[in-house]
Structure formats: C-alpha cells, structure tokens
Amino acid sequence: MLWAVFAIVILAMMAIDLGVLHRRPHEVKVREALLWSGVWIGVALAFLGLLIATRGMRVGLEFLTCYLIEESLSVDNLFVFLVLFTYFRVPPRLQHKALFWGIIGAIVMRAVFIAAGVAVVQRFQWLAYVLGALLVVMGIRMGVVKEQEVHPERNPVLRLFRRVLPVTEDYVDARFFIRRAGRLFATPLFVVLLVIETTDVVFAVDSVPAALAITLDPFVVYTANIFAILGLRSLYFALAGIMPMFAYLHYGLSVILVFTGIKMILAHWVRIPIGIVLLFIGLVLVVSVIASVIKTKQAVAEVGKTEVG
C-alpha cells in the first residue's frame, strides 16, 4: 500500500509540474522556487506522518534522517548545476527542463543503486565495513578539499557521445534532438542532460552508502532519496544566488559523512539510537549554516570598512 501511495504522489506531482505549471518553458523566479521548495518539503513531511502512523516512530525517524542526509549532501549538486549551466550557457528558461529530466534519470538510477546496495550488504555483511570506511575517507577528503573543480569537457561519457552523434551549435526550441537534412543531431540541451545524469552517479556513491548506514530498509532509503532529489530543482533556483554564502557547509557535510561511516563500521558492536543520530546530524547542519552566515556578515562588514577608509 505504501509503495502505491508513494508512486501515486510522485507521479501526480510530476504531472502537475511538467504538464501544467511548466508546459511552456520559462525562467523560474526565486518566489516560485521558494514556493515549490516548501511544497516538496511539505509533501515529504506528510509522507513522514504516514510512515509513523503505519510503521511506527522508529521507521519514521529513519526516513527523516535519510531525507536530511540526502538533502544536505545535495548542496554539492547545486554547485555543479551552477557550473554546468554557466559553462554550457543554458538559457534560464531551459534550465528547469534540463533539471526535470535529469532527476527522472536519477530516480531510475537511485533505484538500481539502492536495490543493489541493500542486496549486497545483506549477503556480504563484511561490505558494510568497506562502505563505512569509504564514507570516512570521502568525509575527510571533503573537509580537506575546499572546492572541487568541475570540468564538463573532461566527462568521458560526453566525449564518447560527441564521437557518436553530432551536436548543434545552438539550443533549438527546447528540444533534445533534431533532424537536419535527414541526419539526426543532438542539441546542447541533451548534452547538459547527459552530464547531469553522469555526475549524479558520482554523487550517489556517497549519498546512498550514507543512507544505508542508517537503515537497510530499501523502501525507507529509496523514498527518502527521491523526495530529497525531487525538491532539488526548486532548491537550486531558490539558492543559486546565495550558495557562495555557505562557506562552512562542506565542513558540516564532512563531519556527517565521517560520523555515518563510523556508525556503519561499529554497527555490529554499538547501536546508536536513531533519535540521537538525527539530533547530531541536525545540530551539525545548523551550526555549519550559522557559522557560514556569521562569516559572510563579517566579510561584508570588512568590505564596508575598507570602502569607507
């Protein structure tokens, strides 16, 4: 029943999004983005209430923790979207379409990742230690490497694709493919979509194991992942202009990854209550965001003093 409810909600929301509100491509303004971010968060919280009512508080807290982890780790995706749209000069009115279909692909790929991850960890329990160690390493690396440069032109899938199919010079009426003189061409919009899909695979490598460190229930992990990434598009348009303000957020994400990795490694001997896990992750995110805001205000104040001087 829960799978059916989940599928109906997701399909209905996406049909309204693409078929009604964005039937004609247009630039998504901040107000519209904030509204839809609130809608997606509200739907996720309503689903959380349904989970608590039908499967209990523990499962509900596991869902909320996985959702919070995925949503916070998705901030890195927002920076990548910004780089890609700038690099490929994607018109603002076409960015929503690229993200919409990119997330459709992510829904399918996350299902494969999660199903495979749960099956493998349940069959080969020693892999939990490997995934936990991987999370610790990625968390430390995230804390040490301040900014990860993105080079779309080096994407191997994109380079292979350009050898197979020619690409038009301009964006053609928001289409992914077009025929000219009997020959099939891809448009730059499809190239952007292709890069979005391949980079999502990279991000799934840390977000999916982090969720599996919380629970091996495929329904909880998958639904939390999907609700988080479906709200990612609106979050991008709402935060695109202020993302550089979160200077310390990657340190918070680093701590979360290391924590979930250690939790996964020690799960056989130490069982941390899910409420404590959720509280810790929430506090880390709040502290890192507040610290980022304080730093931004101090930087603005310093600039003001310099200009006055």
Secondary structure, DSSP 4 states (H G I P E B T S, - for coil): -HHHHHHHHHHHHHHIIIIIITSS--PPPHHHHHHHHHHHHHHHHHHHHHHHHHH-HHHHHHHHHHHHHHHHHTHHHHHHHHHHHHHTT--HHHHHHHHHHHHHHHHHHHHHHHHHHHHHHHH-TTHHHHHHHHHHHHHHHHHH-S-----GGG-HHHHHHHHHS-B-SS--TT-SEEEETTEEEE-HHHHHHHHHHHHHHHHHHHHHHHHHTT---HHHHHHHHHHHHHTHHHHHHHHTTTGGG-TTHHHHHHHHHHHHHHHHHHTTT----HHHHHHHHHHHHHHHHHHHHHHHHHHHHHHHHHHH-
